Amino acid sequence: MLRTILEGAFLFLVPFAAFGLYLYGKGQNPLQPGVWSKKSLSWLTLVALLMCLGALLTWGAAHQTARGTYTPSHVDKSGQFVPGAFR
């Protein structure tokens, strides 16, 4: 669960980090609040949300859902562990 949250946060923060690097490359200090205008923050937020949505749609299209009946993991009569599986 933590990995999912961190991946989403990373995707959301990438445009802001890229803009900070852009500002640094232009010779401006990205740590100054004055260089982050409301317009640029609006666009960065929109791009970040679109990146998260695109990642969600890509992940959903790339991964198949399991079909069939799930048999939970258990220990059989001979004492062997049988992992859960879809059948």
Secondary structure, 3 states (H helix, E strand, C coil): CHHHHHHHHHHHHHHHHHHHHHHHHCCCCCCCHHHCCHHHHHHHHHHHHHHHHHHHHHHHHHCCCCCCCEECCEECCCCCEECCEEC
